[in-house]
Amino acid sequence: MIISSSLSRIGLVTFAIMVSIPARAGETRTQRVELKAGWNAVSIDVDPLDSAPGTVFDSTKVDIVARYFTPRTPVRFIADP
């Protein structure tokens, strides 16, 4: 996930993602990530309870959230370049 954030007034923002641990029902864990002005590449080790970007980044001004999608096939070219 790549996050672009214009936080020039604030500097640093910390957001928390509440997650459920499949091994123990009802248990949650918090992961905090500090965002700095400009581009931030963030990898998280948890799954949000509500993964909607509007919910995850509700208290943070974020311009772009991008995600890498794994290709369905190893084919890189349709025709010989």
mmCIF file of the N, C-alpha and C atoms, coordinates in Angstrom:
data_MODEL
# 
_entry.id   MODEL 
# 
loop_
_atom_site.group_PDB 
_atom_site.id 
_atom_site.type_symbol 
_atom_site.label_atom_id 
_atom_site.label_alt_id 
_atom_site.label_comp_id 
_atom_site.label_asym_id 
_atom_site.label_entity_id 
_atom_site.label_seq_id 
_atom_site.pdbx_PDB_ins_code 
_atom_site.Cartn_x 
_atom_site.Cartn_y 
_atom_site.Cartn_z 
_atom_site.occupancy 
_atom_site.B_iso_or_equiv 
_atom_site.pdbx_formal_charge 
_atom_site.auth_seq_id 
_atom_site.auth_comp_id 
_atom_site.auth_asym_id 
_atom_site.auth_atom_id 
_atom_site.pdbx_PDB_model_num 
ATOM 1   N N  . MET A 1 1  ? 0.844   -1.155  0.000   1.00 0.00 ? 1  MET A N  1 
ATOM 2   C CA . MET A 1 1  ? 0.000   0.000   0.000   1.00 0.00 ? 1  MET A CA 1 
ATOM 3   C C  . MET A 1 1  ? 0.897   1.228   0.000   1.00 0.00 ? 1  MET A C  1 
ATOM 4   N N  . ILE A 1 2  ? 0.632   2.199   -0.830  1.00 0.00 ? 2  ILE A N  1 
ATOM 5   C CA . ILE A 1 2  ? 1.380   3.445   -0.872  1.00 0.00 ? 2  ILE A CA 1 
ATOM 6   C C  . ILE A 1 2  ? 0.426   4.558   -0.506  1.00 0.00 ? 2  ILE A C  1 
ATOM 7   N N  . ILE A 1 3  ? 0.861   5.434   0.378   1.00 0.00 ? 3  ILE A N  1 
ATOM 8   C CA . ILE A 1 3  ? -0.006  6.496   0.852   1.00 0.00 ? 3  ILE A CA 1 
ATOM 9   C C  . ILE A 1 3  ? 0.631   7.838   0.572   1.00 0.00 ? 3  ILE A C  1 
ATOM 10  N N  . SER A 1 4  ? -0.084  8.713   -0.063  1.00 0.00 ? 4  SER A N  1 
ATOM 11  C CA . SER A 1 4  ? 0.369   10.078  -0.274  1.00 0.00 ? 4  SER A CA 1 
ATOM 12  C C  . SER A 1 4  ? -0.425  10.960  0.656   1.00 0.00 ? 4  SER A C  1 
ATOM 13  N N  . SER A 1 5  ? 0.235   11.731  1.463   1.00 0.00 ? 5  SER A N  1 
ATOM 14  C CA . SER A 1 5  ? -0.473  12.526  2.446   1.00 0.00 ? 5  SER A CA 1 
ATOM 15  C C  . SER A 1 5  ? 0.082   13.936  2.493   1.00 0.00 ? 5  SER A C  1 
ATOM 16  N N  . SER A 1 6  ? -0.792  14.924  2.463   1.00 0.00 ? 6  SER A N  1 
ATOM 17  C CA . SER A 1 6  ? -0.337  16.303  2.595   1.00 0.00 ? 6  SER A CA 1 
ATOM 18  C C  . SER A 1 6  ? -0.562  16.729  4.029   1.00 0.00 ? 6  SER A C  1 
ATOM 19  N N  . LEU A 1 7  ? 0.434   16.515  4.848   1.00 0.00 ? 7  LEU A N  1 
ATOM 20  C CA . LEU A 1 7  ? 0.344   16.780  6.275   1.00 0.00 ? 7  LEU A CA 1 
ATOM 21  C C  . LEU A 1 7  ? 1.317   17.871  6.691   1.00 0.00 ? 7  LEU A C  1 
ATOM 22  N N  . SER A 1 8  ? 1.527   18.865  5.854   1.00 0.00 ? 8  SER A N  1 
ATOM 23  C CA . SER A 1 8  ? 2.529   19.877  6.138   1.00 0.00 ? 8  SER A CA 1 
ATOM 24  C C  . SER A 1 8  ? 2.243   20.620  7.435   1.00 0.00 ? 8  SER A C  1 
ATOM 25  N N  . ARG A 1 9  ? 0.973   20.863  7.783   1.00 0.00 ? 9  ARG A N  1 
ATOM 26  C CA . ARG A 1 9  ? 0.660   21.566  9.022   1.00 0.00 ? 9  ARG A CA 1 
ATOM 27  C C  . ARG A 1 9  ? 0.891   20.673  10.228  1.00 0.00 ? 9  ARG A C  1 
ATOM 28  N N  . ILE A 1 10 ? 0.575   19.416  10.089  1.00 0.00 ? 10 ILE A N  1 
ATOM 29  C CA . ILE A 1 10 ? 0.599   18.519  11.231  1.00 0.00 ? 10 ILE A CA 1 
ATOM 30  C C  . ILE A 1 10 ? 1.961   17.870  11.422  1.00 0.00 ? 10 ILE A C  1 
ATOM 31  N N  . GLY A 1 11 ? 2.656   17.578  10.357  1.00 0.00 ? 11 GLY A N  1 
ATOM 32  C CA . GLY A 1 11 ? 3.953   16.921  10.449  1.00 0.00 ? 11 GLY A CA 1 
ATOM 33  C C  . GLY A 1 11 ? 3.796   15.424  10.528  1.00 0.00 ? 11 GLY A C  1 
ATOM 34  N N  . LEU A 1 12 ? 3.521   14.911  11.701  1.00 0.00 ? 12 LEU A N  1 
ATOM 35  C CA . LEU A 1 12 ? 3.364   13.468  11.887  1.00 0.00 ? 12 LEU A CA 1 
ATOM 36  C C  . LEU A 1 12 ? 1.945   13.148  12.319  1.00 0.00 ? 12 LEU A C  1 
ATOM 37  N N  . VAL A 1 13 ? 1.447   12.080  11.820  1.00 0.00 ? 13 VAL A N  1 
ATOM 38  C CA . VAL A 1 13 ? 0.125   11.605  12.217  1.00 0.00 ? 13 VAL A CA 1 
ATOM 39  C C  . VAL A 1 13 ? 0.254   10.127  12.512  1.00 0.00 ? 13 VAL A C  1 
ATOM 40  N N  . THR A 1 14 ? -0.372  9.710   13.563  1.00 0.00 ? 14 THR A N  1 
ATOM 41  C CA . THR A 1 14 ? -0.373  8.295   13.891  1.00 0.00 ? 14 THR A CA 1 
ATOM 42  C C  . THR A 1 14 ? -1.786  7.775   13.758  1.00 0.00 ? 14 THR A C  1 
ATOM 43  N N  . PHE A 1 15 ? -1.934  6.675   13.081  1.00 0.00 ? 15 PHE A N  1 
ATOM 44  C CA . PHE A 1 15 ? -3.252  6.064   13.007  1.00 0.00 ? 15 PHE A CA 1 
ATOM 45  C C  . PHE A 1 15 ? -3.145  4.630   13.473  1.00 0.00 ? 15 PHE A C  1 
ATOM 46  N N  . ALA A 1 16 ? -4.233  4.118   13.986  1.00 0.00 ? 16 ALA A N  1 
ATOM 47  C CA . ALA A 1 16 ? -4.248  2.753   14.500  1.00 0.00 ? 16 ALA A CA 1 
ATOM 48  C C  . ALA A 1 16 ? -5.240  1.929   13.712  1.00 0.00 ? 16 ALA A C  1 
ATOM 49  N N  . ILE A 1 17 ? -4.891  0.707   13.501  1.00 0.00 ? 17 ILE A N  1 
ATOM 50  C CA . ILE A 1 17 ? -5.776  -0.224  12.817  1.00 0.00 ? 17 ILE A CA 1 
ATOM 51  C C  . ILE A 1 17 ? -6.104  -1.337  13.806  1.00 0.00 ? 17 ILE A C  1 
ATOM 52  N N  . MET A 1 18 ? -7.381  -1.455  14.116  1.00 0.00 ? 18 MET A N  1 
ATOM 53  C CA . MET A 1 18 ? -7.815  -2.508  15.019  1.00 0.00 ? 18 MET A CA 1 
ATOM 54  C C  . MET A 1 18 ? -8.070  -3.763  14.184  1.00 0.00 ? 18 MET A C  1 
ATOM 55  N N  . VAL A 1 19 ? -7.582  -4.871  14.659  1.00 0.00 ? 19 VAL A N  1 
ATOM 56  C CA . VAL A 1 19 ? -7.709  -6.101  13.887  1.00 0.00 ? 19 VAL A CA 1 
ATOM 57  C C  . VAL A 1 19 ? -8.177  -7.252  14.759  1.00 0.00 ? 19 VAL A C  1 
ATOM 58  N N  . SER A 1 20 ? -8.709  -8.234  14.117  1.00 0.00 ? 20 SER A N  1 
ATOM 59  C CA . SER A 1 20 ? -9.081  -9.444  14.838  1.00 0.00 ? 20 SER A CA 1 
ATOM 60  C C  . SER A 1 20 ? -8.035  -10.509 14.564  1.00 0.00 ? 20 SER A C  1 
ATOM 61  N N  . ILE A 1 21 ? -7.680  -11.235 15.564  1.00 0.00 ? 21 ILE A N  1 
ATOM 62  C CA . ILE A 1 21 ? -6.721  -12.320 15.445  1.00 0.00 ? 21 ILE A CA 1 
ATOM 63  C C  . ILE A 1 21 ? -7.528  -13.610 15.250  1.00 0.00 ? 21 ILE A C  1 
ATOM 64  N N  . PRO A 1 22 ? -7.406  -14.260 14.099  1.00 0.00 ? 22 PRO A N  1 
ATOM 65  C CA . PRO A 1 22 ? -8.212  -15.456 13.847  1.00 0.00 ? 22 PRO A CA 1 
ATOM 66  C C  . PRO A 1 22 ? -8.016  -16.562 14.882  1.00 0.00 ? 22 PRO A C  1 
ATOM 67  N N  . ALA A 1 23 ? -6.829  -16.672 15.477  1.00 0.00 ? 23 ALA A N  1 
ATOM 68  C CA . ALA A 1 23 ? -6.551  -17.753 16.415  1.00 0.00 ? 23 ALA A CA 1 
ATOM 69  C C  . ALA A 1 23 ? -7.386  -17.630 17.691  1.00 0.00 ? 23 ALA A C  1 
ATOM 70  N N  . ARG A 1 24 ? -7.716  -16.408 18.089  1.00 0.00 ? 24 ARG A N  1 
ATOM 71  C CA . ARG A 1 24 ? -8.469  -16.198 19.320  1.00 0.00 ? 24 ARG A CA 1 
ATOM 72  C C  . ARG A 1 24 ? -9.638  -15.265 19.024  1.00 0.00 ? 24 ARG A C  1 
ATOM 73  N N  . ALA A 1 25 ? -10.811 -15.802 19.030  1.00 0.00 ? 25 ALA A N  1 
ATOM 74  C CA . ALA A 1 25 ? -12.004 -15.013 18.705  1.00 0.00 ? 25 ALA A CA 1 
ATOM 75  C C  . ALA A 1 25 ? -12.174 -13.867 19.696  1.00 0.00 ? 25 ALA A C  1 
ATOM 76  N N  . GLY A 1 26 ? -12.498 -12.698 19.178  1.00 0.00 ? 26 GLY A N  1 
ATOM 77  C CA . GLY A 1 26 ? -12.761 -11.540 20.018  1.00 0.00 ? 26 GLY A CA 1 
ATOM 78  C C  . GLY A 1 26 ? -11.530 -10.754 20.418  1.00 0.00 ? 26 GLY A C  1 
ATOM 79  N N  . GLU A 1 27 ? -10.344 -11.287 20.195  1.00 0.00 ? 27 GLU A N  1 
ATOM 80  C CA . GLU A 1 27 ? -9.117  -10.586 20.566  1.00 0.00 ? 27 GLU A CA 1 
ATOM 81  C C  . GLU A 1 27 ? -8.751  -9.589  19.472  1.00 0.00 ? 27 GLU A C  1 
ATOM 82  N N  . THR A 1 28 ? -8.260  -8.424  19.854  1.00 0.00 ? 28 THR A N  1 
ATOM 83  C CA . THR A 1 28 ? -7.824  -7.422  18.874  1.00 0.00 ? 28 THR A CA 1 
ATOM 84  C C  . THR A 1 28 ? -6.384  -7.020  19.139  1.00 0.00 ? 28 THR A C  1 
ATOM 85  N N  . ARG A 1 29 ? -5.757  -6.485  18.116  1.00 0.00 ? 29 ARG A N  1 
ATOM 86  C CA . ARG A 1 29 ? -4.386  -6.005  18.215  1.00 0.00 ? 29 ARG A CA 1 
ATOM 87  C C  . ARG A 1 29 ? -4.314  -4.685  17.468  1.00 0.00 ? 29 ARG A C  1 
ATOM 88  N N  . THR A 1 30 ? -3.528  -3.753  17.956  1.00 0.00 ? 30 THR A N  1 
ATOM 89  C CA . THR A 1 30 ? -3.383  -2.445  17.323  1.00 0.00 ? 30 THR A CA 1 
ATOM 90  C C  . THR A 1 30 ? -1.995  -2.318  16.721  1.00 0.00 ? 30 THR A C  1 
ATOM 91  N N  . GLN A 1 31 ? -1.923  -1.820  15.495  1.00 0.00 ? 31 GLN A N  1 
ATOM 92  C CA . GLN A 1 31 ? -0.639  -1.512  14.868  1.00 0.00 ? 31 GLN A CA 1 
ATOM 93  C C  . GLN A 1 31 ? -0.644  -0.025  14.552  1.00 0.00 ? 31 GLN A C  1 
ATOM 94  N N  . ARG A 1 32 ? 0.348   0.695   15.015  1.00 0.00 ? 32 ARG A N  1 
ATOM 95  C CA . ARG A 1 32 ? 0.442   2.133   14.784  1.00 0.00 ? 32 ARG A CA 1 
ATOM 96  C C  . ARG A 1 32 ? 1.525   2.414   13.745  1.00 0.00 ? 32 ARG A C  1 
ATOM 97  N N  . VAL A 1 33 ? 1.217   3.335   12.835  1.00 0.00 ? 33 VAL A N  1 
ATOM 98  C CA . VAL A 1 33 ? 2.146   3.711   11.779  1.00 0.00 ? 33 VAL A CA 1 
ATOM 99  C C  . VAL A 1 33 ? 2.213   5.226   11.734  1.00 0.00 ? 33 VAL A C  1 
ATOM 100 N N  . GLU A 1 34 ? 3.422   5.786   11.801  1.00 0.00 ? 34 GLU A N  1 
ATOM 101 C CA . GLU A 1 34 ? 3.591   7.234   11.701  1.00 0.00 ? 34 GLU A CA 1 
ATOM 102 C C  . GLU A 1 34 ? 3.718   7.622   10.236  1.00 0.00 ? 34 GLU A C  1 
ATOM 103 N N  . LEU A 1 35 ? 2.888   8.572   9.798   1.00 0.00 ? 35 LEU A N  1 
ATOM 104 C CA . LEU A 1 35 ? 2.949   9.072   8.432   1.00 0.00 ? 35 LEU A CA 1 
ATOM 105 C C  . LEU A 1 35 ? 3.638   10.423  8.436   1.00 0.00 ? 35 LEU A C  1 
ATOM 106 N N  . LYS A 1 36 ? 4.507   10.647  7.479   1.00 0.00 ? 36 LYS A N  1 
ATOM 107 C CA . LYS A 1 36 ? 5.205   11.921  7.341   1.00 0.00 ? 36 LYS A CA 1 
ATOM 108 C C  . LYS A 1 36 ? 4.725   12.597  6.068   1.00 0.00 ? 36 LYS A C  1 
ATOM 109 N N  . ALA A 1 37 ? 4.885   13.906  5.979   1.00 0.00 ? 37 ALA A N  1 
ATOM 110 C CA . ALA A 1 37 ? 4.475   14.646  4.788   1.00 0.00 ? 37 ALA A CA 1 
ATOM 111 C C  . ALA A 1 37 ? 5.159   14.055  3.561   1.00 0.00 ? 37 ALA A C  1 
ATOM 112 N N  . GLY A 1 38 ? 4.435   13.926  2.467   1.00 0.00 ? 38 GLY A N  1 
ATOM 113 C CA . GLY A 1 38 ? 4.976   13.343  1.244   1.00 0.00 ? 38 GLY A CA 1 
ATOM 114 C C  . GLY A 1 38 ? 4.495   11.921  1.073   1.00 0.00 ? 38 GLY A C  1 
ATOM 115 N N  . TRP A 1 39 ? 5.283   11.121  0.360   1.00 0.00 ? 39 TRP A N  1 
ATOM 116 C CA . TRP A 1 39 ? 4.919   9.733   0.086   1.00 0.00 ? 39 TRP A CA 1 
ATOM 117 C C  . TRP A 1 39 ? 5.325   8.844   1.244   1.00 0.00 ? 39 TRP A C  1 
ATOM 118 N N  . ASN A 1 40 ? 4.461   7.908   1.586   1.00 0.00 ? 40 ASN A N  1 
ATOM 119 C CA . ASN A 1 40 ? 4.728   6.923   2.624   1.00 0.00 ? 40 ASN A CA 1 
ATOM 120 C C  . ASN A 1 40 ? 4.391   5.544   2.074   1.00 0.00 ? 40 ASN A C  1 
ATOM 121 N N  . ALA A 1 41 ? 5.311   4.613   2.162   1.00 0.00 ? 41 ALA A N  1 
ATOM 122 C CA . ALA A 1 41 ? 5.032   3.222   1.816   1.00 0.00 ? 41 ALA A CA 1 
ATOM 123 C C  . ALA A 1 41 ? 4.814   2.481   3.126   1.00 0.00 ? 41 ALA A C  1 
ATOM 124 N N  . VAL A 1 42 ? 3.660   1.871   3.271   1.00 0.00 ? 42 VAL A N  1 
ATOM 125 C CA . VAL A 1 42 ? 3.296   1.233   4.528   1.00 0.00 ? 42 VAL A CA 1 
ATOM 126 C C  . VAL A 1 42 ? 2.911   -0.212  4.264   1.00 0.00 ? 42 VAL A C  1 
ATOM 127 N N  . SER A 1 43 ? 3.455   -1.107  5.054   1.00 0.00 ? 43 SER A N  1 
ATOM 128 C CA . SER A 1 43 ? 3.069   -2.509  5.017   1.00 0.00 ? 43 SER A CA 1 
ATOM 129 C C  . SER A 1 43 ? 2.566   -2.855  6.409   1.00 0.00 ? 43 SER A C  1 
ATOM 130 N N  . ILE A 1 44 ? 1.371   -3.409  6.486   1.00 0.00 ? 44 ILE A N  1 
ATOM 131 C CA . ILE A 1 44 ? 0.821   -3.728  7.799   1.00 0.00 ? 44 ILE A CA 1 
ATOM 132 C C  . ILE A 1 44 ? 0.722   -5.237  7.977   1.00 0.00 ? 44 ILE A C  1 
ATOM 133 N N  . ASP A 1 45 ? 0.844   -5.669  9.228   1.00 0.00 ? 45 ASP A N  1 
ATOM 134 C CA . ASP A 1 45 ? 0.817   -7.091  9.560   1.00 0.00 ? 45 ASP A CA 1 
ATOM 135 C C  . ASP A 1 45 ? -0.533  -7.522  10.114  1.00 0.00 ? 45 ASP A C  1 
ATOM 136 N N  . VAL A 1 46 ? -1.538  -6.679  9.978   1.00 0.00 ? 46 VAL A N  1 
ATOM 137 C CA . VAL A 1 46 ? -2.845  -6.941  10.564  1.00 0.00 ? 46 VAL A CA 1 
ATOM 138 C C  . VAL A 1 46 ? -3.937  -6.744  9.518   1.00 0.00 ? 46 VAL A C  1 
ATOM 139 N N  . ASP A 1 47 ? -5.120  -7.258  9.784   1.00 0.00 ? 47 ASP A N  1 
ATOM 140 C CA . ASP A 1 47 ? -6.280  -7.070  8.913   1.00 0.00 ? 47 ASP A CA 1 
ATOM 141 C C  . ASP A 1 47 ? -7.297  -6.202  9.652   1.00 0.00 ? 47 ASP A C  1 
ATOM 142 N N  . PRO A 1 48 ? -7.659  -5.050  9.102   1.00 0.00 ? 48 PRO A N  1 
ATOM 143 C CA . PRO A 1 48 ? -8.631  -4.174  9.778   1.00 0.00 ? 48 PRO A CA 1 
ATOM 144 C C  . PRO A 1 48 ? -9.989  -4.860  9.923   1.00 0.00 ? 48 PRO A C  1 
ATOM 145 N N  . LEU A 1 49 ? -10.690 -4.570  11.033  1.00 0.00 ? 49 LEU A N  1 
ATOM 146 C CA . LEU A 1 49 ? -12.041 -5.095  11.202  1.00 0.00 ? 49 LEU A CA 1 
ATOM 147 C C  . LEU A 1 49 ? -12.939 -4.580  10.089  1.00 0.00 ? 49 LEU A C  1 
ATOM 148 N N  . ASP A 1 50 ? -12.807 -3.294  9.760   1.00 0.00 ? 50 ASP A N  1 
ATOM 149 C CA . ASP A 1 50 ? -13.520 -2.684  8.631   1.00 0.00 ? 50 ASP A CA 1 
ATOM 150 C C  . ASP A 1 50 ? -12.443 -2.148  7.703   1.00 0.00 ? 50 ASP A C  1 
ATOM 151 N N  . SER A 1 51 ? -12.213 -2.797  6.570   1.00 0.00 ? 51 SER A N  1 
ATOM 152 C CA . SER A 1 51 ? -11.090 -2.441  5.702   1.00 0.00 ? 51 SER A CA 1 
ATOM 153 C C  . SER A 1 51 ? -11.405 -1.339  4.698   1.00 0.00 ? 51 SER A C  1 
ATOM 154 N N  . ALA A 1 52 ? -12.567 -0.707  4.795   1.00 0.00 ? 52 ALA A N  1 
ATOM 155 C CA . ALA A 1 52 ? -12.896 0.394   3.890   1.00 0.00 ? 52 ALA A CA 1 
ATOM 156 C C  . ALA A 1 52 ? -11.905 1.536   4.122   1.00 0.00 ? 52 ALA A C  1 
ATOM 157 N N  . PRO A 1 53 ? -11.265 2.057   3.065   1.00 0.00 ? 53 PRO A N  1 
ATOM 158 C CA . PRO A 1 53 ? -10.281 3.133   3.238   1.00 0.00 ? 53 PRO A CA 1 
ATOM 159 C C  . PRO A 1 53 ? -10.829 4.321   4.024   1.00 0.00 ? 53 PRO A C  1 
ATOM 160 N N  . GLY A 1 54 ? -12.096 4.654   3.832   1.00 0.00 ? 54 GLY A N  1 
ATOM 161 C CA . GLY A 1 54 ? -12.702 5.759   4.571   1.00 0.00 ? 54 GLY A CA 1 
ATOM 162 C C  . GLY A 1 54 ? -12.731 5.522   6.068   1.00 0.00 ? 54 GLY A C  1 
ATOM 163 N N  . THR A 1 55 ? -12.816 4.269   6.474   1.00 0.00 ? 55 THR A N  1 
ATOM 164 C CA . THR A 1 55 ? -12.808 3.923   7.892   1.00 0.00 ? 55 THR A CA 1 
ATOM 165 C C  . THR A 1 55 ? -11.383 3.865   8.432   1.00 0.00 ? 55 THR A C  1 
ATOM 166 N N  . VAL A 1 56 ? -10.495 3.204   7.710   1.00 0.00 ? 56 VAL A N  1 
ATOM 167 C CA . VAL A 1 56 ? -9.111  3.042   8.163   1.00 0.00 ? 56 VAL A CA 1 
ATOM 168 C C  . VAL A 1 56 ? -8.411  4.391   8.306   1.00 0.00 ? 56 VAL A C  1 
ATOM 169 N N  . PHE A 1 57 ? -8.632  5.298   7.351   1.00 0.00 ? 57 PHE A N  1 
ATOM 170 C CA . PHE A 1 57 ? -7.948  6.589   7.352   1.00 0.00 ? 57 PHE A CA 1 
ATOM 171 C C  . PHE A 1 57 ? -8.874  7.730   7.760   1.00 0.00 ? 57 PHE A C  1 
ATOM 172 N N  . ASP A 1 58 ? -9.887  7.439   8.553   1.00 0.00 ? 58 ASP A N  1 
ATOM 173 C CA . ASP A 1 58 ? -10.898 8.427   8.927   1.00 0.00 ? 58 ASP A CA 1 
ATOM 174 C C  . ASP A 1 58 ? -10.310 9.668   9.592   1.00 0.00 ? 58 ASP A C  1 
ATOM 175 N N  . SER A 1 59 ? -9.352  9.499   10.482  1.00 0.00 ? 59 SER A N  1 
ATOM 176 C CA . SER A 1 59 ? -8.801  10.641  11.219  1.00 0.00 ? 59 SER A CA 1 
ATOM 177 C C  . SER A 1 59 ? -7.530  11.197  10.582  1.00 0.00 ? 59 SER A C  1 
ATOM 178 N N  . THR A 1 60 ? -7.197  10.761  9.377   1.00 0.00 ? 60 THR A N  1 
ATOM 179 C CA . THR A 1 60 ? -5.976  11.180  8.696   1.00 0.00 ? 60 THR A CA 1 
ATOM 180 C C  . THR A 1 60 ? -6.317  11.724  7.316   1.00 0.00 ? 60 THR A C  1 
ATOM 181 N N  . LYS A 1 61 ? -5.749  12.887  6.960   1.00 0.00 ? 61 LYS A N  1 
ATOM 182 C CA . LYS A 1 61 ? -5.972  13.433  5.623   1.00 0.00 ? 61 LYS A CA 1 
ATOM 183 C C  . LYS A 1 61 ? -5.039  12.705  4.657   1.00 0.00 ? 61 LYS A C  1 
ATOM 184 N N  . VAL A 1 62 ? -5.618  11.897  3.796   1.00 0.00 ? 62 VAL A N  1 
ATOM 185 C CA . VAL A 1 62 ? -4.860  11.110  2.829   1.00 0.00 ? 62 VAL A CA 1 
ATOM 186 C C  . VAL A 1 62 ? -5.397  11.428  1.441   1.00 0.00 ? 62 VAL A C  1 
ATOM 187 N N  . ASP A 1 63 ? -4.486  11.723  0.493   1.00 0.00 ? 63 ASP A N  1 
ATOM 188 C CA . ASP A 1 63 ? -4.883  12.043  -0.878  1.00 0.00 ? 63 ASP A CA 1 
ATOM 189 C C  . ASP A 1 63 ? -5.059  10.796  -1.738  1.00 0.00 ? 63 ASP A C  1 
ATOM 190 N N  . ILE A 1 64 ? -4.146  9.830   -1.610  1.00 0.00 ? 64 ILE A N  1 
ATOM 191 C CA . ILE A 1 64 ? -4.166  8.640   -2.461  1.00 0.00 ? 64 ILE A CA 1 
ATOM 192 C C  . ILE A 1 64 ? -3.838  7.406   -1.621  1.00 0.00 ? 64 ILE A C  1 
ATOM 193 N N  . VAL A 1 65 ? -4.581  6.344   -1.829  1.00 0.00 ? 65 VAL A N  1 
ATOM 194 C CA . VAL A 1 65 ? -4.242  5.037   -1.267  1.00 0.00 ? 65 VAL A CA 1 
ATOM 195 C C  . VAL A 1 65 ? -4.171  4.085   -2.449  1.00 0.00 ? 65 VAL A C  1 
ATOM 196 N N  . ALA A 1 66 ? -3.027  3.438   -2.632  1.00 0.00 ? 66 ALA A N  1 
ATOM 197 C CA . ALA A 1 66 ? -2.841  2.526   -3.759  1.00 0.00 ? 66 ALA A CA 1 
ATOM 198 C C  . ALA A 1 66 ? -2.446  1.154   -3.228  1.00 0.00 ? 66 ALA A C  1 
ATOM 199 N N  . ARG A 1 67 ? -2.805  0.130   -3.976  1.00 0.00 ? 67 ARG A N  1 
ATOM 200 C CA . ARG A 1 67 ? -2.501  -1.234  -3.566  1.00 0.00 ? 67 ARG A CA 1 
ATOM 201 C C  . ARG A 1 67 ? -1.978  -2.005  -4.765  1.00 0.00 ? 67 ARG A C  1 
ATOM 202 N N  . TYR A 1 68 ? -1.040  -2.902  -4.521  1.00 0.00 ? 68 TYR A N  1 
ATOM 203 C CA . TYR A 1 68 ? -0.510  -3.770  -5.569  1.00 0.00 ? 68 TYR A CA 1 
ATOM 204 C C  . TYR A 1 68 ? -1.414  -4.986  -5.698  1.00 0.00 ? 68 TYR A C  1 
ATOM 205 N N  . PHE A 1 69 ? -1.822  -5.281  -6.912  1.00 0.00 ? 69 PHE A N  1 
ATOM 206 C CA . PHE A 1 69 ? -2.611  -6.474  -7.180  1.00 0.00 ? 69 PHE A CA 1 
ATOM 207 C C  . PHE A 1 69 ? -1.723  -7.484  -7.890  1.00 0.00 ? 69 PHE A C  1 
ATOM 208 N N  . THR A 1 70 ? -1.620  -8.683  -7.339  1.00 0.00 ? 70 THR A N  1 
ATOM 209 C CA . THR A 1 70 ? -0.810  -9.736  -7.928  1.00 0.00 ? 70 THR A CA 1 
ATOM 210 C C  . THR A 1 70 ? -1.405  -10.137 -9.275  1.00 0.00 ? 70 THR A C  1 
ATOM 211 N N  . PRO A 1 71 ? -0.569  -10.198 -10.320 1.00 0.00 ? 71 PRO A N  1 
ATOM 212 C CA . PRO A 1 71 ? -1.081  -10.612 -11.633 1.00 0.00 ? 71 PRO A CA 1 
ATOM 213 C C  . PRO A 1 71 ? -1.668  -12.022 -11.575 1.00 0.00 ? 71 PRO A C  1 
ATOM 214 N N  . ARG A 1 72 ? -2.697  -12.263 -12.362 1.00 0.00 ? 72 ARG A N  1 
ATOM 215 C CA . ARG A 1 72 ? -3.316  -13.588 -12.403 1.00 0.00 ? 72 ARG A CA 1 
ATOM 216 C C  . ARG A 1 72 ? -2.508  -14.573 -13.231 1.00 0.00 ? 72 ARG A C  1 
ATOM 217 N N  . THR A 1 73 ? -1.594  -14.060 -14.041 1.00 0.00 ? 73 THR A N  1 
ATOM 218 C CA . THR A 1 73 ? -0.793  -14.909 -14.919 1.00 0.00 ? 73 THR A CA 1 
ATOM 219 C C  . THR A 1 73 ? 0.640   -14.378 -14.953 1.00 0.00 ? 73 THR A C  1 
ATOM 220 N N  . PRO A 1 74 ? 1.626   -15.241 -15.151 1.00 0.00 ? 74 PRO A N  1 
ATOM 221 C CA . PRO A 1 74 ? 3.006   -14.769 -15.240 1.00 0.00 ? 74 PRO A CA 1 
ATOM 222 C C  . PRO A 1 74 ? 3.338   -14.123 -16.589 1.00 0.00 ? 74 PRO A C  1 
ATOM 223 N N  . VAL A 1 75 ? 2.395   -14.117 -17.530 1.00 0.00 ? 75 VAL A N  1 
ATOM 224 C CA . VAL A 1 75 ? 2.631   -13.548 -18.859 1.00 0.00 ? 75 VAL A CA 1 
ATOM 225 C C  . VAL A 1 75 ? 2.863   -12.048 -18.736 1.00 0.00 ? 75 VAL A C  1 
ATOM 226 N N  . ARG A 1 76 ? 3.970   -11.556 -19.317 1.00 0.00 ? 76 ARG A N  1 
ATOM 227 C CA . ARG A 1 76 ? 4.288   -10.133 -19.249 1.00 0.00 ? 76 ARG A CA 1 
ATOM 228 C C  . ARG A 1 76 ? 3.954   -9.407  -20.541 1.00 0.00 ? 76 ARG A C  1 
ATOM 229 N N  . PHE A 1 77 ? 4.016   -10.109 -21.677 1.00 0.00 ? 77 PHE A N  1 
ATOM 230 C CA . PHE A 1 77 ? 3.773   -9.481  -22.972 1.00 0.00 ? 77 PHE A CA 1 
ATOM 231 C C  . PHE A 1 77 ? 2.766   -10.311 -23.760 1.00 0.00 ? 77 PHE A C  1 
ATOM 232 N N  . ILE A 1 78 ? 1.859   -9.646  -24.450 1.00 0.00 ? 78 ILE A N  1 
ATOM 233 C CA . ILE A 1 78 ? 0.902   -10.337 -25.311 1.00 0.00 ? 78 ILE A CA 1 
ATOM 234 C C  . ILE A 1 78 ? 1.531   -10.605 -26.681 1.00 0.00 ? 78 ILE A C  1 
ATOM 235 N N  . ALA A 1 79 ? 2.353   -9.654  -27.161 1.00 0.00 ? 79 ALA A N  1 
ATOM 236 C CA . ALA A 1 79 ? 3.051   -9.789  -28.444 1.00 0.00 ? 79 ALA A CA 1 
ATOM 237 C C  . ALA A 1 79 ? 4.542   -9.602  -28.207 1.00 0.00 ? 79 ALA A C  1 
ATOM 238 N N  . ASP A 1 80 ? 5.350   -10.090 -29.125 1.00 0.00 ? 80 ASP A N  1 
ATOM 239 C CA . ASP A 1 80 ? 6.799   -9.940  -29.022 1.00 0.00 ? 80 ASP A CA 1 
ATOM 240 C C  . ASP A 1 80 ? 7.158   -8.458  -29.134 1.00 0.00 ? 80 ASP A C  1 
ATOM 241 N N  . PRO A 1 81 ? 7.778   -7.877  -28.103 1.00 0.00 ? 81 PRO A N  1 
ATOM 242 C CA . PRO A 1 81 ? 8.104   -6.448  -28.162 1.00 0.00 ? 81 PRO A CA 1 
ATOM 243 C C  . PRO A 1 81 ? 9.245   -6.222  -29.117 1.00 0.00 ? 81 PRO A C  1 
# 
